[in-house]
Amino acid sequence: MQRKTTERTRASLDGDYSAIIGSSPQILEVLTKIELLAKHDVSVMIYGETGTGKELVARALHANSPRATGPLVVVNCTTLQESLVESELFGYEQGAFTDAKQQRIGKFERADKGTLFLDEIGDLPLSLQPKLLRVLEEGEVERLGGKAPIPVDVRILAATNRNLEQAVHEGEFRADLYHRLEGFSISLPPLRERKEDIRELVEHFSQAPPQLTRFSMRLPPLSERLKTHAHRPTTDEPIGRFAAETFQLLQDYAWPGNIRELKKSVTHALILSEGNLILPAHLPKKLYAPGPGQVMLTSQSQQNVAIPVGLTLKQVEKIYILETLARLDGNQAKTAAVLDVSRPTLRSKLRTFQEEDA
């Protein structure tokens, strides 16, 4: 029964989703939902841990929509300074403030007739959320220093790695904005829950020289890739230049940084191997199996985390925080409790890690 359902799902995927790698049931479900929602001019909320590919999903929704010929404007709410958010989103007129030497249009106007993607919207300052809601409801913006509203025709896509419903209950996100954006949603599975896709991802990241390897590399159409899904080699067979034991390490690792972390690990191995067989020693040390010279730390779930000796305290902290978050299924409240830190402190550290990995 499951096989028939999968086949029907594959047959329905006619759009271009070649930048989204994987043939697992979880990814096929995501692609099916993208295809459905891409056709309709509705807001979509994309949920997923850091590194799961939320921006790729947003780009696929835009590229396969009636707005595909219009602009796609990406705004990372995490990196915006609170004092500048309003001018970035809505623009300003010349003379609106001291440094406003000339008129500047905001992100909403730039996205007119296209799509605006608000990445990590859970980090949008609470003070700005009512203004965003008003734009969504009225379809017009007003520049700082402006005298009249400007109509904008924009589709909104948003993404977050936070539990926004929980943020609403804690007073950190407005309920009305949450309900305005939450009508349709797509949840991306973490890599640890779709490990059957690791082989395909590793093959993808190994196709080009490390400095050219990007998420956006083009693959054959999804329908062609899916035809071979049932005949993929087993995980104990070599993959390209990766030795079997090296690939097994990739399979066994928890991947708290998800696809982004896998990509960086593959790139690391490709560079260090210098064209030779890729051995475990070519992978980042954090992927090694526990052995001599490593310290074993235990998370709340009583699973071991291997920390190689020789790392800085900052590196150890990063590994342990991300592993703990992964073991607790991305639940930041539980992670903060386990680590005995406040949730704002944890979010601040996660933002720092994200900026370091960018």
For each residue, the residues with C-beta under 8 A, 3 or more apart:
1: 4 5
2: 5 6 25
3: 6 7
4: 1 7 8
5: 1 2 8 9
6: 2 3 9 10 25 28
7: 3 4 10 11
8: 4 5 11 12
9: 5 6 12 13 28 29 32
10: 6 7 13 28 223 226
11: 7 8
12: 8 9 32 35
13: 9 10 17 28 31 32 35 222 223 226
14: 35 223
15: 34 35 38 60 63 64
16: 60 63 64 221 222
17: 13 20 31 34 35 60 64 222
18: 218 219 220 221 222
19: 56 59 60 215 216 217 218 219
20: 17 27 30 31 34 53 56 57 60
21: 27 197 200 201 204 219 259
22: 26 27 194 197 200 201
23: 27 28 196 197 200 225 226 229 232
24: 27 28 194 196 197
25: 2 6 28 29
26: 22 29 30 189 193 194
27: 20 21 22 23 24 30 31 189 194 197
28: 6 9 10 13 23 24 25 31 32 226
29: 9 25 26 32 33
30: 20 26 27 33 34 57 186 188 189
31: 13 17 20 27 28 34 35 222
32: 9 12 13 28 29 35 36
33: 29 30 36 37 186
34: 15 17 20 30 31 37 38 57 60 61 64 186
35: 12 13 14 15 17 31 32 38 39 64
36: 32 33 39 40
37: 33 34 40 42 44 61 184 186
38: 15 34 35 60 61 62 64 65
39: 35 36 64 65 66
40: 36 37
41: 65 66 67 155
42: 37 155 183 184
43: 136 155 156 157 158 180 181 183 184
44: 37 61 157 158 184 185 186
45: 158 159 160 164 181 182 184 185 186
46: 54 57 58 157 158 159 160 185 186 187 188
47: 54 159 160 161 185 186 187 188
48: 52 53 54 57 159 161 187 188 189 190
49: 52 161 188 190 256 258 325 326 330
50: 161 257 258 260 350 353 354 357
51: 191 257 258 259 260 261 357
52: 48 49 188 189 190 191 258 259
53: 20 48 56 57 188 215 258 259
54: 46 47 48 57 58 119 159 161 188
55: 58 59 74 117 119 159
56: 19 20 53 59 60 215 216
57: 20 30 34 46 48 53 54 60 61 159 186 188
58: 46 54 55 61 62 72 74 115 117 119 157 159
59: 19 55 56 62 63 72 117
60: 15 16 17 19 20 34 38 56 57 63 64
61: 34 37 38 44 57 58 64 65 115 157
62: 38 58 59 65 67 68 72 114 115 117 155 157
63: 15 16 59 60 68
64: 15 16 17 34 35 38 39 60 61 68
65: 38 39 41 61 62 68 115 155
66: 39 41
67: 41 62 70 113 114 115 155
68: 62 63 64 65
69:
70: 67 111 112 113 114 115
71: 110 111 112 113 114 115
72: 58 59 62 111 114 115 117
73: 107 110 111 114 115 116 117
74: 55 58 117 119
75: 80 88 89 107 116 117 118 119
76: 79 80 119 120
77: 80 85 118 119 120 121 122 123 124
78: 119 120 123 351 354 355
79: 76 355
80: 75 76 77 84 85 88
81: 84 85
82: 85 125 127 128
83:
84: 80 81 87 88
85: 77 80 81 82 88 89 124 125 128
86: 89 90 128 131 144
87: 84 90 91 92 96 104 106 144
88: 75 80 84 85 106 107
89: 75 85 86 106 107 108 128 132 141
90: 86 87 106 108 131 135 141 142 143 144
91: 87 103 104 105 106 108 109 141 143 144
92: 87 96 97 100 103 104 106 143 144 145 146
93: 96 100 103 143 144 145 146
94: 100 101 102 103 145
95: 100 145
96: 87 92 93 100 143 144 145 146
97: 92 100 144 145
98:
99:
100: 92 93 94 95 96 97 104 144 145
101: 94
102: 94
103: 91 92 93 94 143
104: 87 91 92 100
105: 91 109 110 143
106: 87 88 89 90 91 92 109 110 141 143
107: 73 75 88 89 110 111 116
108: 89 90 91 111 112 116 135 141 152 154
109: 91 105 106 112 141 150 152
110: 71 73 105 106 107
111: 70 71 72 73 107 108 114 115 116 152 154
112: 70 71 108 109 152 153 154
113: 67 70 71 153 154
114: 62 67 70 71 72 73 111 154 155
115: 58 61 62 65 67 70 71 72 73 111 154 155 156 157
116: 73 75 107 108 111 154 155 156 157
117: 55 58 59 62 72 73 74 75 157 158 159
118: 75 77 121 124 156 157 158 159
119: 54 55 58 74 75 76 77 78 158 159
120: 76 77 78 123 159 160 161
121: 77 118 124 158 159 160 181
122: 77 160 161 162 164 167 172 173
123: 77 78 120 162 347 351
124: 77 85 118 121 128 129 132
125: 82 85 128 129
126: 129 172 173 174
127: 82 130
128: 82 85 86 89 124 125 131 132
129: 124 125 126 132 133 173 174 177
130: 127 133 134 174 177
131: 86 90 128 134 135
132: 89 124 128 129 135 136 177
133: 129 130 136 137 174 176 177 180
134: 130 131 137 138
135: 90 108 131 132 138 139 140 141 152
136: 43 132 133 139 156 177 180 181
137: 133 134 180
138: 134 135 149
139: 135 136 151 152 153 154
140: 135 149 150 151 152
141: 89 90 91 106 108 109 135 149 150 152
142: 90 146 148 149 150
143: 90 91 92 93 96 103 105 106 146 150
144: 86 87 90 91 92 93 96 97 100
145: 92 93 94 95 96 97 100
146: 92 93 96 142 143 149 150
147:
148: 142
149: 138 140 141 142 146
150: 109 140 141 142 143 146
151: 139 140
152: 108 109 111 112 135 139 140 141
153: 112 113 139
154: 108 111 112 113 114 115 116 139
155: 41 42 43 62 65 67 114 115 116
156: 43 115 116 118 136 181
157: 43 44 46 58 61 62 115 116 117 118
158: 43 44 45 46 117 118 119 121 181
159: 45 46 47 48 54 55 57 58 117 118 119 120 121
160: 45 46 47 120 121 122 164
161: 47 48 49 50 54 120 122 330 350
162: 122 123 166 167 332 347
163: 166 167 331 332 333
164: 45 122 160 167 168 173 178 182
165: 168 169 178
166: 162 163 169 170 333
167: 122 162 163 164 170 172 173 178
168: 164 165 171 172 173 174 175 178
169: 165 166
170: 166 167
171: 168
172: 122 126 167 168
173: 122 126 129 164 167 168 177 178
174: 126 129 130 133 168 177 178
175: 168 178 179
176: 133 179 180
177: 129 130 132 133 136 173 174 180 181
178: 164 165 167 168 173 174 175 181 182
179: 175 176 182 183
180: 43 133 136 137 176 177 183
181: 43 45 121 136 156 158 177 178
182: 45 164 178 179 185
183: 42 43 179 180
184: 37 42 43 44 45
185: 44 45 46 47 182
186: 30 33 34 37 44 45 46 47 57
187: 46 47 48
188: 30 46 47 48 49 52 53 54 57
189: 26 27 30 48 52 193 194
190: 48 49 52 193 194 255 258 326 329 330
191: 51 52 194 195 197 198 255 258 259 262
192: 195 254 255 326
193: 26 189 190
194: 22 24 26 27 189 190 191 197
195: 191 192 198 251
196: 23 24 199
197: 21 22 23 24 27 191 194 200 201
198: 191 195 201 202 250 251 262
199: 196 202 203 232 233 235 239 247
200: 21 22 23 197 203 204 225 232
201: 21 22 197 198 204 205 259 262 263
202: 198 199 205 206 239 240 242 247 250 262 266
203: 199 200 206 207 239 240
204: 21 200 201 207 217 219
205: 201 202 213 262 263 266 267
206: 202 203 213 239 240 241 242 266 270
207: 203 204 213 217
208: 212 213 214 217
209: 212 213 270
210: 213 267 270 271
211:
212: 208 209
213: 205 206 207 208 209 210 217 263 266 267 270
214: 208 217
215: 19 53 56 259 263
216: 19 56
217: 19 204 207 208 213 214
218: 18 19
219: 18 19 21 204 225
220: 18 224 225
221: 16 18 224 225
222: 13 16 17 18 31 225 226
223: 10 13 14 226 227
224: 220 221 227 228
225: 23 200 219 220 221 222 228 229
226: 10 13 23 28 222 223 229
227: 223 224
228: 224 225 231 232
229: 23 225 226 232
230:
231: 228
232: 23 199 200 228 229
233: 199 237 239
234: 237
235: 199 247 248 251
236: 244 248
237: 233 234 244
238: 242 243 244 247
239: 199 202 203 206 233 242 247
240: 202 203 206 278
241: 206 273 275 276 277 278
242: 202 206 238 239 246 247 250 269 278
243: 238 246 247 277 278 279 280
244: 236 237 238 247 248
245: 248 249 279 280
246: 242 243 249 250 269 278 279 280 282 283
247: 199 202 235 238 239 242 243 244 250 251
248: 235 236 244 245 251 252
249: 245 246 252 253 280 283 287 288 289
250: 198 202 242 246 247 253 262 265 283 287
251: 195 198 235 247 248
252: 248 249 289
253: 249 250 287
254: 192 323 326 327
255: 190 191 192 258 259 261 262 326
256: 49 261 322 323 325 326
257: 50 51 260 261 262 264 322 357
258: 49 50 51 52 53 190 191 255 261 262
259: 21 51 52 53 191 201 215 255 262 263
260: 50 51 257 263 264 357
261: 51 255 256 257 258 264 265 357
262: 191 198 201 202 205 250 255 257 258 259 265 266
263: 201 205 213 215 259 260 266 267
264: 257 260 261 267 268 284 357
265: 250 261 262 268 269 283 284 287
266: 202 205 206 213 262 263 269 270
267: 205 210 213 263 264 270 271
268: 264 265 271 272 282 283 284
269: 242 246 265 266 272 273 278 282 283
270: 206 209 210 213 266 267 273 278
271: 210 267 268 274
272: 268 269 281 282
273: 241 269 270 276 277 278 279 282
274: 271
275: 241
276: 241 273
277: 241 243 273
278: 240 241 242 243 246 269 270 273 282 283
279: 243 245 246 273 282
280: 243 245 246 249 283 287 288 289
281: 272
282: 246 268 269 272 273 278 279
283: 246 249 250 265 268 269 278 280 287 288
284: 264 265 268 287
285: 288 308 310 311
286: 306 307 308 319
287: 249 250 253 265 280 283 284
288: 249 280 283 285 291 294 306 308
289: 249 252 280 306
290: 294 296 304 306
291: 288 294
292:
293: 308 309 310
294: 288 290 291 306 307 308 309
295: 307 309
296: 290 304 305 306 307
297: 304 305 307 320
298: 302 303 304 305
299: 302 303 304 305 320 323 324 327 338
300: 324 327 328 334 338
301: 327 328
302: 298 299
303: 298 299 327
304: 290 296 297 298 299
305: 296 297 298 299 319 320 323 324
306: 286 288 289 290 294 296
307: 286 294 295 296 297 311 316 319 320
308: 285 286 288 293 294 311
309: 293 294 295
310: 285 293
311: 285 307 308 315 316 319
312: 315 316
313: 316 317
314: 317 318
315: 311 312 318 319
316: 307 311 312 313 319 320
317: 313 314 320 321 349
318: 314 315 321 322 349 353
319: 286 305 307 311 315 316 322 323
320: 297 299 305 307 316 317 323 324
321: 317 318 324 325 335 339 346 349 350 353
322: 256 257 318 319 325 326 353
323: 254 256 299 305 319 320 326 327
324: 299 300 305 320 321 327 328 335 338 339
325: 49 256 321 322 328 330 331 332 335 350
326: 49 190 192 254 255 256 322 323 329 330
327: 254 299 300 301 303 323 324
328: 300 301 324 325 331 334 335 338
329: 190 326
330: 49 161 190 325 326
331: 163 325 328 334 335
332: 162 163 325 335 336 343 346 347 350
333: 163 166 336 337 343
334: 300 328 331 337 338
335: 321 324 325 328 331 332 338 339 346
336: 332 333 339 341 342 343 345 346
337: 333 334 340
338: 299 300 324 328 334 335
339: 321 324 335 336 346
340: 337
341: 336 345 346
342: 336 345 346
343: 332 333 336 346 347
344: 347 348
345: 336 341 342 348 349
346: 321 332 335 336 339 341 342 343 349 350
347: 123 162 332 343 344 350 351
348: 344 345 351 352
349: 317 318 321 345 346 352 353
350: 50 161 321 325 332 346 347 353 354
351: 78 123 347 348 354 355
352: 348 349 355 356
353: 50 318 321 322 349 350 356 357
354: 50 78 350 351 357 358
355: 78 79 351 352 358
356: 352 353
357: 50 51 257 260 261 264 353 354
358: 354 355
